Amino acid sequence: METIAVVSGGIDSVTLAYMIKEETEGALVILTFNYGQRHYDREALCAFKCAQKLGAEFHNVDIANLRPLLSGSALTDEIPVPNGHYADENMRVTVVPNRNAIFLSVAYGLAVSRQADCVAIGVHAGDHPIYPDCRPQFIQAFQEMERLATEGHRKETLYLYAPFVWLTKADIVRLGHGLGVPYDQTWSCYKGGDVHCGTCGTCVERREAFELAGVPDPTEYASTG
């Protein structure tokens, strides 16, 4: 069995990669994307380290030339990354239009060309309030769209795997802790500094997840409050 996994280098996607290696004996192919995000260097290094540890094939997909077309996001434009809780309304400015659909389209293209069995992504329930392309309805609709788009060319059993879509980030941390995921080698902060800022939505969510999961947080934060 071969799985194509979209791995940003964050908690969710790295845990997903470890879970796939635990559950299957087949090949794992990791795709990470440069779409012009300010925290790209930090993310990509973590995704690469994950691939190395798991013995997975690694591909860095450079679509940074799309950055001027995907405007209006604090991740790609000169817009300040907001502080506060991840689910707060002000985090809408971190939405990159159609991001997961773009990533999954590339992953499916690779899966069809290689006759892979599975495409995997680590979206979770905490993303639902702000990010429409992380919701169960999107996952279901995208899988159906790809079933039609690749008919007659894909492996007949190719499917989209999103095992965390109903889980919280704390659930994922608890699961990953049991799998031995090295969370000190994951990156969440949208600001992309030398260490996690500790105040942006993703940092707040990260810290909260470890606390709720009852798992020691190995992360260095620039601010503790």
N, C-alpha and C positions, 0 to 999 in steps of 0.2 A: 504494500500500500504506500502510495506517495501523497504527501500533503503539502500544499502551498499555503504558507501562513504569512499574513500581514503582521509584521512585528515592528512597532515603533521604537522599542527600547524601554517602554514604560512598564509599570507594575502588571497591568492586565495582559498585555501581549506577550511579555516574557513568561508570565505564569502559564499562559496558553501554550507556548512552545514547550515548556517543561512537561505539561500535562499530556501533550500529544506524544512526546517521546516515551512517557510512562505507559500510555495506553496502547501504542502501536509499535510494531517492529519494523515498519517501513521507513522509507526515506523522508526526511523533512527538508523542505526548501523554504528559506526565510527571505521575504522581501521587505525592505525598508525604503521609505520614500523621502526624497528631498524635494519639497514643494515650495521652497523658499522660506520656511519657518525659521524664526530667529533662534530657536533652540535646537536646530538641526544637528550641529556638531555633537552635542551632548547625547541626543537620542541615538544617532547613528552609531556612535561608539558602543553604547550599551547593547544595541541590537547585534552588532558585530561580535561582541564578547559572548553574547548568548549563543550565537551560531557556533562559535569556536568551542564552547563548553559542551554543546550538545552534538557536535560533529555534523552539523547541518550545512547544507549548501547555502551560500549567502549571495544575495544580489542587492545592490544599492541602485534604486531606480531614480534617475535624475529627471524630474519634471519641473525644475525650478524656473524654466522659461515660462511656465504658466502663471507665475506669481503676479505679473501685472494684470492678468485677466481675472484672477480670483481676488478682487479687491474688497476692501471694507472690513477685513479681519485684523484684530490686534496681533495675530500670529505672523502675518505677512506684511502688513502695512506699518507706517510710522504712527501707530495708535498705541497709547499706553495700555499695557496689560493690566486689567482691573484687579484690585485686591478684594477679598471677601470670600464667602462660601461658594463652592462650585455650582450649586443649584440656584444661586441668586440671579435675578433678571439681568443684572449688569454684565453677567458672563456671556450674554448673547453676542457681544462684540468679538468673542473668540471663535465664533463659527466660521469655518472656511467652507464656502459654498460647494456642496456636493462632494466633499472630500472622500468619504468612505465609498461612494459609488465609483469614483475615479480609481481609487486603490483596488477595489474589488474587480473592476473591469480588467485592469492589467493582470491581476492574479488569475482571473478566469482565462484570459488569453493564454497565459503561460500553462495553465492546467490543461487546456485543450491541446496545445501544441505538444505537450509531453505525455498526454493521456494519463494525467494524474487522477487520483481518486477523490480528492477533497480540497476545498479551499476553506481556510479558517481565519476568523477575525475575533478579537477579544472585546467587543463592545459589551457594556454591562448596564445594569438597571440605573445606576447613578447618573448615567449620561442622558437618560430619557427626557428630563424636563427641558433641556436646552438644545440638544442635538437630535434632530429628526432622523438622521441617517444612522442612529444607534438603536432605534426602537424595533420591537419585534415585527411590527407591520412592514417596516422597510426590509428587514432580513427575509421575511417570507416573500415579499413582492420581488425583491432582487433575485432570489433563487429561481422564481418562476420566470422572470424575464430572461435569465441566462439559460434556463432550460430550452426556451424558444430560440434564443440567439445562437446557441451552439448545437442545435439539433442535427444529428447526422455526422457530427465531427468530434464531439467529446466522447470520453468513456461513458457508457450508458449510465453508470452508477455515480457519476460525479455529483457531489452535493456540497452545500454551504454549511459549515460547522461554526456555530456561534454559541458555545456552551454557557457563557456567562450572561446571556441576555436578560435573565431574570435574577441574577445575583448582585449583591452589593459589593463595593470595593473591599469592605471588611471580610466578606465571605471569600473573596478571591485571595486576599492576603493570608487568611487562615488556611486555605487550600494549598497555596504556594509554599507556606511555611512547612507543611507536611511533606512537600515534594523536595524541599531543600533549595528553593529558589534563592539565589544570592541577591537580596533586594538592595544591597549597597551598590550593586551594579545595574541599577535601573534609574531612569530619569523621568521626572514628572513636570518640573518647573517650566512654565511657559516663557519666563523671562530670559532663560538661557545664560545665566551668569556662571561664575566659577563653582558656586554651590547653590543649592536650592534656596530661593529667597525666603520662603517660609510664610509669605503673606498673600501670594496670588491664589486664585481659586484651586488650582491643581495641587499646590503645596498644602493648603488647608485641608483639602480632601484626603491627601496622602497621609498626613499626620493623624487625622481623625480615623482613617481606616485601620492603621496599626493599633491605635488605642482601643477601638471597638473590638478588634480581633484578639486583643490580649497578646499581641506579638511585639517583641522589642523592635523599635524603629531604629535602623542603622543609619538614617539619613542625617547629614550635616545641613543645618539650616542657618542662613544668615541672620534671621530674626526668629525669636521664639514666640512672638505674639502679634 
